[in-house]
Structure formats: C-alpha cells, structure tokens
Amino acid sequence: MTTPQAPSTPDQTWGATPAPDQAPKPGWSPGKKVAAGAVAAVIVAGGGAAVWAASSSAATDTQAGPGGMTGGPGGMPGGGLGAALHGEYVSSDGNGGYVTKIMQTGEVTELSATSLTAKSDDGFSKTYTITSAQATGLATGDTVTVVATESGSTATATSVTDGEAGGQGQGQAPGGGQGTPPSGAPTRTG
C-alpha cells in the first residue's frame, strides 16, 4: 500500500508574496499574540531571576562581598549590601590569613577623640575605637558607615565614612576594600 504524497512546492522566501496558486496563510489571531507575549514575558522573568541568583551566589567568591566587590548586587543602591545596616564578614588580611570585619551604617550617638558609638535604624548600637583623625569633622547626629576589625570585645575602626550608606551608590561595597573607602568618598582613616 502506498501513500499518496502531496505535490512538492518550491520553498518560499520569508515575507515574499505567495505564489498565485496558493492562498495566503492567515496571520496570528489576537489570542495567539497575547499567549506568545505571555510566554515571552515568563522567559524574560525566568532569565532575570537566573541572572540574579547567579550573581547573588557570587558572594561566596573570595573576591566578592564586602570590601571586594565593585558594582553588581553588592553595590546597587536600595538592594544587596548597599542597603545593609550592619553585619559581619570575613576577608583576606593580605598575608594569607583572614580577618573578621564589621560594617555598620548608623547615627553617631556618642563621640570622643578615641571612640564612636553608632546606632542603626533597627536599634543596633556598637562602640568602636577610633583615632583622633577619624573623629575630626564628625558630630553627634551625623550618619556614618564604619568598617572595623574585631579582636575579642574591641572593635577598631579601619574606616569611618561620613554620609548615608558611605557613598555606596557609587557601585562600592561597604568599606570598598581592606579598610579603604570607595574612591572619592569623604573618609577618615588612621
């Protein structure tokens, strides 16, 4: 038993006028267009979520996270680390070892030539040992971002950045490096 085959038709070029003996194919109905748009939106959203998840997991990389990541989720204003009020992280000490660092953005509630107490919006308060150079120009009520190392119960500031979120909107993570503020940010170190 043989099956009859349809006569072959020459291939048509996309967008060309149909052959005279062929009726034009109907276009997509509005329902098909809406369905195709919805599928495209789901694909775009899924791709965006995948990119976000992949970039969020970058914080486990030794070059990522506070003090190491420039740009990306860690530095985006209003999200990631740019919105962090306080936290602790581990970074390289530059000599093959590691050091625990603390970052806090908050209001200066107490200030002297050797110490600064900051209180974050969520009520977290911490006192840091600072130098007189870091205290210069600061006043009670100022908003600061402090990056410090902790040894026992003493937290020693490696940088104190005056201003909301320490200039992190410039694509910098808290501290901008090994106790170094983002370039161009008003900072007191010492």
N, C-alpha and C positions, 0 to 999 in steps of 0.2 A: 504494500500500500504506500503510495507516495502522497506527500502533502503538497498541494499547490503553493507556489511561492509568489509573493507579490512582485510585480514588475519593479525593477530597480529604477530609482530616480537619481538624477545627478545631485551631488552634495550642493547645498546652497550656502552662500556666504551669509554670516550673521548680519542682519539688518537689510539684506538685499530684498528687492521686490520679489514676491513669489512667482513661480512660473505660471504662465497663463492657464494651464490646465489644473492648477492646484488652488484651492480656496485658501485664503489667509487663515492662519491659526488664530483662535480667539485669544485676546490678552488676559492677563490675570484679573480675576474678579476682585472687588474691594475686600471681600473676606479673606482671600488668599494673600493680598497685600498686607493686611493687618496681621495675619498669622506669621508671615515672613518677617515683618518688623518686630513682632514679639520674640520670635526665635533669635533674631539678631541681637536684640536688647539683652536677652538671657546670656548669650555667648559673650557679649562685651562685659556684662556684670561679672560673669564667672571668671573671665580673663583678668579683670581688675582685682577680684578677690585673690586669685592665684598670685598675681604680682605682689599684692600687699602681704600675703602670707610668706612669700619667698623673701621679701625684703625685711619683714619683721623677724624672721629667723636669723637674719644676718647679725643680730646682736650676740650670737654665740661665737662669732668670728673674733679672733684676737685683735683685729684692727677696728672692730665695730664697738658701738656703745659709747657711754660717757667718756669724753676725753680722747676718743679715737676716731669717731665717725664725723665726717663733714658732709652735710646735705642729707638727703634721704629722710626716712621716717623719724630718725632721732632728732633731726634739726628742723622739722617742719613746725611752723608756728601753729599753736592750737591743737597739736596732737603729738603723739610719741613722747620723747623725752623733753621736747620743748615745753610741754605742759606740766612736767613733773614739779611737784612742790618740794619733795625731799626724798632721799634714797641713798643706798649704799651700793658700791660696785667694786670690783677688783680690776686693777690694771697692772701692766708691767712696770717695774721700778727702773727699767733701763739697764739693769745689770744681771739679767737672767732670773730675777726673782719677781715677786708680786707684792702689791701693797693694796690695802683696803682703803677706799676713798669714800667720803661722804659728800653729798651735794644737797644744798638746801636753798630755796628761794623764799624769802620772808621779810618781814618788817623788823628793823632794828629796835629792840625793846630796851636794851641796856648797852652802854658803850663806854669803854675806858681806853687808855693807851695800850693796854695789854689783853683786853678781852672784848668780845662782842657776843651778844645774845640775840638770836633771830627767832621770830615766831612766824610760822607759815599760816596760810589761810585756814588750814584744817585744825589749828591749835597746837601743832607740834612745835616745841621750843627746844633749842640747843645752844649751849655756850661754847664758843671757840676761842682758843688762844690766838692772838693776832700780834702783829708788830705795830709800832707807832706809825710807820709809813702806811700800813694798811688802814689805820684809823683816820688818817688825815683826810679831811673833807667830808667825812661821814657824820651823820647826826641821827639821834633817836628819831624814829618815824620814817627814815629812808627805807626803800625797798632794795635789798641786796641779794646776790647769789653768791653763796660761799661754797668753795670746794676745799675740803680738808682731808688730812690723813688722821687716822685714829690709832693711838697706842694706849692700850688699857682704857682708862676712862677719860683721857685727854684727847681732845680733837684740836689739831693745829691747822689753821687756815693756810693753804698754799696759794689761794687767790680769793679776793673779795671784789666782786664786780658790782658797782653801783648801778641800779636801774632794774626795771621789771624784766624778769627772765634773763638777765645778764646778757642781753644782746643776742639771744639765741635765734631770733628771727633772721639772723644773717646766715643761717644754714650751719650753725655750730652746735655741737652737743655741749652739755654742761661742762665747764672747765676748759674746753677747747684743746685739751692736750694734757701733758703731765704737769698740771698745776698752771698751765699757761692759758690766759683768756683768749677769746677769739680776737683776731687782729682788728685793730681799730676800736675795740671796746674800752671804755674807761675802767681802769683796773688798778688795784693796789696790790702789789706783791711784796714779798720780803721775808 
